[in-house]
């Protein structure tokens, strides 16, 4: 059976579940891929990172000012591709952990999301829905 996956669509096949995010072959190494799930107030903006053959996913939200990391679509990496960078204030984050390496949010980090890989694709594997994750993130903001 041929399956056509669409970004952000729940998948249920052979008791496997999850929300499709991207194909692994879409990622450079190191590289990133941006996915936005849901719309409006419950939007969940995700950055998927591949580094040294491993993949990670984070909420695309700087812990310093709660803004997306990139100004231009899918431009998340420093020029040397060693760090994710917040275009707002220059904070740099470790690719493999999301921990802040330098900048105004030193000691903090990006919110990591559970992912699952199967059949050459990456799926969101969180117990909560994308909307629930987005609502919790919004509620946790401290201005």
ABEGO torsion letter per residue (X at the ends): XBBBBBBGBBBBBGGBBEBBABBAAABBOBBBBBBBBEBEAABBBBBBBBBGGBBBBBBBBBAAAGBBABABBGBABBAAGABBBBAAAGBBBBAAAGBBABEAABGBBBBBBBBBBBGGBBBBABABBAAAAAAAAAAABBX
